[in-house]
Structures are given as C-alpha cells and as structure tokens.
Amino acid sequence: MAFVITHNGRKIPLRLRYNSRAKRIILRVDPEFDGALITLPPSASEEDAFALVHKNADWLIRQIQALPPRTKLAEGQILNLLGMHLTIRHCPELRTGVQLIGSEIIVSGKPEHLPRRTFDWLKKYARENISPKAHGMAFQVKRKINRIYVRDTKSRWGSCSRHANLSFCWRLIMTPEWVLNYVVAHEVSHLVHMHHGPEFWSTVRSFDTEPNRARNWLKKNGDSLRRIEIGLL
C-alpha cells in the first residue's frame, strides 16, 4: 500500500506492508523511491504507522537527504562487478547483443534499448557467477538445490524456501566477490538449518566466509547498489 504524508511542506512517500511474523512496527528508509517502508504486525493499523512516521519525520527526511545519488545503466557508466571496473559502451553499429570485452561492456542496438540489454546481461552474468558457487556449496553440505532465481528483489539480498529454491538479487554482482560468497553461503546454509542459530552460523563459516565483514559492507554500500536505476522503457 502506498501513501504520501506532508511534514513541514515536504512530501514523504510511504509504503506499508503487513508481516505475520513482525512483533512491532518497523520504520526504515526505502532507497528505491526516496521514502519510507513501514512493516506492520497483524495487530497494528495504518493510523499507528502514520503516527510513527510523523513522530520520526525529521529523522526520516535527514536520512532520505543523505542517500547516495542515483545512477543509471547508461553510456559511459562505470560498474564495479566483483572487483572489476567495467565501463558501459554503446556501439550501435554492432550486431552482437552485449559482450564483455576487456574492461568494457559493449552494448549494440538502438540507444533506447541499452538499459534493457544491459540489465538482461547483468542478470545473466550474475546467474553465471552465482549458480556454480551455490551448487558447489550445496554439494559440500550434501544438499541439492531445486531452483535458483536471480531477481530484482527490493529488501533481501537472498532467500531460501523450504522447497530448496534459492533466490538472489542481481545487484549482488556489483559487490566484491567475498561479499557475494557470503550471501550465497548464507542461503545454502539454510538448506541445512532454516533458522539463524549457532549451528547455522557454524555452517556459514565452514565455507570460509566472513559474515560480519560482509554484512557490514552490505549495510554501508547497499543503498548505493539499490540507487542504480535500470531505466527500462
């Protein structure tokens, strides 16, 4: 559910969602649309959410103003893919789709197709890097993955279902490889332990990951990744 409130002449977009497992109302900045995301437990009302936003409006506005600038998938944009600095180059005369050549992502076709073609290539590149990592880790813990999905998820970097389906955000391809390894290890470990107890974290660390360091990196840089606009027509 989407709403807009006004505080001291400033409009703040809001998105509300109910979560049956939530114990209290959770308010956080949503970098996707320069607004707030409010998670509500079943017992809470929309009025409760609005009251919390009004109470914290000054803080919320400061946090929104502090968000990193937006960037687009466009000609000349530099992306950091698993530690490699790659520049998007538009070559309309070519008929090769999208290719990684040296330090450049070469995109052919009409200018208006560049964002879609680049986005599709990045998702494919993410899958090509994530799938072998995930299957290799699953083999180590004697589990099998049913399916792997690569999506543009809004709030989670990854997830694991009870049917052994793993889902990952394509934007993870723009993290250092040791961060990606952690997220993959995290979700694969859920194939063994569907909780976050000591046994789970022991499994995560068995893949030679650095959970605290990786989580801190995502906390510090996650908003910058989410502020990369796909710009699809």
N, C-alpha and C positions, 0 to 999 in steps of 0.2 A: 504494500500500500504506500502510495507516495503523497506527500503533503508539502506545504510550504508555510513557514511561520515568519513573522517580521519582528526584528528586535532592533530598536533604535534606528529604524529606517533601513536596516539591512535584511534582505530576504535569505532565509536559510532553508534549502531543500531538505526534506526528511524522507527516509524510507523506514517503514515499520514492518517487522516480521515476528511471528509468534514461533516459539520453540518449546515443545512439550517438556524438554529436559532443563530448561532455564529455571533457575531458582530466584532470580531477581531481574530487574530491568538493567540492561547493559547499553550504555551510550558510547559510541565511538565515531570518529571522523571517517567518512567514506570518501577516499580519494578519487573514486570513479566519477563522481559528479559534484564535487565541492560542497558536500553537505554532510548530513549525519545519518548513521544507521543505528536504529534502536531495536534491540532484541527484547521481546517481551515473554514472560512466563504466561501460561494459560489464565492465571488469575488476574493479570493486570489489564488495564483498559487503555484506550487511546488517550484519554484525559491524563492518566498517570504519565504516559510518555511525554506528552506536551509539557506537563508541569516540570519534568526533569530537564527537558531541553531549555525551557525558559530560565530555570534556575542556573543552568550552566552555559547560557548563551554567550556571555563574554569570553569564556574559556574556549568555547566551540569556534567562535569567529577567529580568535587568535590562532587556533590550530589549523583552520582552513587557510588562513593567510600565509601560514608557514609551510604549506605543502610545496613540494618541488614543482618547477614549471612543467607544463605539458609538452611532450614531443610527439612527432608523427612519423609514420613509416613513409618517408619521402626521399626524393633525390638528395644525395649528399649526407643523409643522416648516418651517424656512426653508431653502430650497435656493438655491445660487448657480449660475444657469445662464448661462454665457457672460457673466458680469459682472452679470447681473440678479438681485437678491434677490427670490425669489418664495416666498410662503407657501402651504402646502397647506391648503385649506379644504374641510371636508366639508359638503355641502349635500344631505342625503338626500332632500329633497322634490323636487329637480330630476330631470329625465329626459334629461339632455343628455350623459351619459357624463363626459368630462373636458374642460374648457375652460380656456384661458389668458385670464383677464380682468384687465387692468391688472397689478397686482403679485401676483395670486393664481392658484393652480392650483385650480380649482373641481372637486371630485370628487363625483358624485352616487351614489346607490345605498346599499346597506346598509353599515354600518361594517366588517363583516368583509371586504368586497370592496375597501375603499380601497387597501390595499397593492398588490394585483394591478392594479387600474385605474391607479393612479399609475405603477407600474413599466411597464406597457404603453405609457402615454402618453409617458413619458420616453424609452423606446426609439424610439418613433415620432418624437418631437421630435429625438432625436439623428440618426436617419436623414435627416430633412428638412433638417438643417443640414450633415451630412457629405456626402451624395450630390452635391449641386451643387458643393461645393468640390472633391471628388475628381475628378469628371468634367471640371470646368474646368481643373484642373491637368494631368490626363491629356492633354487637348487641346493644352495648351501644349507638351508634350514629344512630341506626335504618337504617343500610345499610346491604346489602348482598354481599358477595364475590362470584364471579363466579368461579375462579380457583386460586389455589396457586401453584407456581412453586418454586422449590429450585434448583439453578443452580450454576455453577462456573463462575459467572459474573466477568468481568475484571475491570470495572470502577465504578460500582454502587453497593452499599450495598443492595439496594432495589428499586423497581419501582412499579408504579400503572398505569394500562392502563385505557382508557376511557370505556372499556368493563368490568371493575371491576375485572380484573385479577391482582393479586399481585405476584411479583417475588422477591426472596431473595437470597443472596449469602450464600452458605452453610458454608462459613468461619465464619459467624456470631455466629455459635455455639461455637466458641472459644473466645467469648467476655464475659465479666461479664453480668449477667442476666439483670441488669438495662440498659446496653447498647443495648442489644437485644430488650428489651421492648420499648426503644425509637425508634429504626428503624421500628419495627412493628407498633407502634403508628403513626409514620410519614406516612407510606404508607396507613394505614387505614384511616387517616385523609384526604388523597387525594380522598377517596371515596365521601367525602363531599365537599371539596374545591380543585379544580385542579389548585391551584396556591400556592404561598408562602406569601400570605398577612396576615394581623393581625388576621383575622378570622381563617385561617388555623392554625397558631401557638397557638391560644387560644384552638383549638380542640386538638392539640397535647398535650398541658399541662393539659388538662382535664383528661388525663389518668395517671396523677401523674408521669410524666416523667421529666427528667432534660435535655432538649435539648442541652444547651451549654456545660454542663459537658460531655454528651455522645459524642457530636461531637468532642470535644477536645480529648477525649480518642481515638476515631477512627483516628483522624488526627495524634496523637502521635504513635499509635500502629498498624495502618492499614497496613503499609509496612511489618511489621513482619508477619502478617497473610498472606499477599499475597506472601511472600517468602517461605511459606510451599509448597514444591513440592509434587505433587501427585505421580509422578514417575511411571505412568502406562506404561505397555509394549505394 
